[in-house]
Amino acid sequence: MSKPMLQVNQISKDFATYSVLKDISFTIKREDIYGLVGRNGSGKTTLLAIICGLLKPDEGTIKINGKSYDPKQISMSFQPTSLYGYLTGKENLYLLSTQPEKAISIVKTLHPEQSSDVLNKKVRSLSYGQKQRLGLAIALSKKACLYLLDEPTNGLDVLSSENLSTLIHDMAKKGSSFIIASHEWGIIEANCTRLGMIHEGQIIKELHVHDSKDEPTVRIKTTKSVTKEQFMQISIIKSALEMSPSVWHIKLVSKQDISTFHKILTDKGISIEEFMFIHPTREWEWTYQQLSRGESV
Ligand SMILES: Nc1ncnc2c1ncn2[C@@H]1O[C@H](COP(=O)(O)OP(=O)(O)OP(=O)(O)O)[C@@H](O)[C@H]1O
């Protein structure tokens, strides 16, 4: 097993009397794309700011490749509000990026058709999404081993989001790691290899996306009402959660069980009118929605 590239050890942070982060620990390996999810105010930005050295934790340590690190090894996405409005996009890149030519090429990659406007117009006349592309280009052009992207798809159109995903994948394949904090499940599903859910100052759940595909979840709608006990008597079912009347999320013990799933249900007298696979990150989306509504999970 490869060694962790990033080690976050027992990080705590209070603002006045409010504990934002409480004893947070997790690790990231080379090429991981780690999705940090949690409702507004859960501490995602605070954690990213601590990891990149902008904010000091009250307790805990951050290590990269087993050593205390130089913040130069980390690149955090640049908020579009930090750009200079009276300069053009290109002038901002020359001022704020350590590799402006690379940043220009990233702007072109994100949205080829609009890149000339984004690079040559004064930033104050650009839309939020166009400024976001400049911010991303500044962050992604820096030579770093870890990239921290805070809400990277805010304001981006579909084309720019898709191109951003391709760019992230390409960089990860070459050895870069990412932490992406986002409320937008499209970017999480398209990219993340691991997820961490932050709630009340702690990471309460972690998911290895690839591993969880071994225990697939299906969403079914039954023609008649079925109880949880009936499902749980079936040996290939690991868990059953009723989402709404007759709509269930069923986790199977193994992906091999998919081929026999229909037949076993039919043998037990359970017929289904709808069936679909659920991507592991989508299961999380429901948990996240429950948390956002203030429900316990
Ligand atoms: N400098 C600060 N001083 C005092 N409180 C702060 C400061 N920065 C953040 N907070 C508080 O810490 C909590 C966590 O904020 P943070 O921005 O980290 O959350 P977040 O998960 O990134 O939220 P969002 O999803 O809305 O971006 C919030 O309650 C916020 O008000």
The ligand as a Tripos MOL2 file, in Angstrom:
@<TRIPOS>MOLECULE
LIG
   31    33     1     0     0
SMALL
NO_CHARGES

@<TRIPOS>ATOM
      1 N1        -12.4960   34.2340   10.7070 N.pl3     1 LIG1
      2 C1        -13.5830   33.7300   11.3200 C.ar      1 LIG1
      3 N2        -13.9860   34.2060   12.4920 N.ar      1 LIG1
      4 C2        -15.0620   33.6960   13.1440 C.ar      1 LIG1
      5 N3        -15.8070   32.6710   12.6650 N.ar      1 LIG1
      6 C3        -15.4470   32.1590   11.4970 C.ar      1 LIG1
      7 C4        -14.3160   32.6490   10.7480 C.ar      1 LIG1
      8 N4        -14.2030   31.9160    9.6080 N.ar      1 LIG1
      9 C5        -15.2180   31.0190    9.6290 C.ar      1 LIG1
     10 N5        -15.9540   31.1610   10.7590 N.ar      1 LIG1
     11 C6        -17.1140   30.3350   11.1500 C.3       1 LIG1
     12 O1        -16.6980   28.9830   11.1200 O.3       1 LIG1
     13 C7        -17.7200   28.1560   10.6190 C.3       1 LIG1
     14 C8        -17.1830   27.3270    9.4610 C.3       1 LIG1
     15 O2        -16.9790   28.1920    8.3440 O.3       1 LIG1
     16 P1        -16.4260   27.6250    6.9520 P.3       1 LIG1
     17 O3        -16.3370   28.7850    6.0370 O.co2     1 LIG1
     18 O4        -15.1990   26.8540    7.2150 O.co2     1 LIG1
     19 O5        -17.6050   26.6410    6.5310 O.3       1 LIG1
     20 P2        -17.8700   25.9050    5.1460 P.3       1 LIG1
     21 O6        -18.1550   24.4840    5.4610 O.co2     1 LIG1
     22 O7        -16.7640   26.1870    4.1970 O.co2     1 LIG1
     23 O8        -19.2110   26.6180    4.6720 O.3       1 LIG1
     24 P3        -19.8280   26.8410    3.1880 P.3       1 LIG1
     25 O9        -20.3300   25.5190    2.7310 O.co2     1 LIG1
     26 O10       -20.9290   27.8070    3.4470 O.co2     1 LIG1
     27 O11       -18.7390   27.4170    2.3230 O.co2     1 LIG1
     28 C9        -18.8870   29.0720   10.2690 C.3       1 LIG1
     29 O12       -19.8130   29.0490   11.3330 O.3       1 LIG1
     30 C10       -18.2400   30.4230   10.1330 C.3       1 LIG1
     31 O13       -19.1370   31.4440   10.4950 O.3       1 LIG1
@<TRIPOS>BOND
     1     1     2 1
     2     2     3 ar
     3     2     7 ar
     4     3     4 ar
     5     4     5 ar
     6     5     6 ar
     7     6     7 ar
     8     6    10 ar
     9     7     8 ar
    10     8     9 ar
    11     9    10 ar
    12    10    11 1
    13    11    12 1
    14    11    30 1
    15    12    13 1
    16    13    14 1
    17    13    28 1
    18    14    15 1
    19    15    16 1
    20    16    17 2
    21    16    18 1
    22    16    19 1
    23    19    20 1
    24    20    21 2
    25    20    22 1
    26    20    23 1
    27    23    24 1
    28    24    25 2
    29    24    26 1
    30    24    27 1
    31    28    29 1
    32    28    30 1
    33    30    31 1
@<TRIPOS>SUBSTRUCTURE
     1 LIG1         1 GROUP 0 **** ****
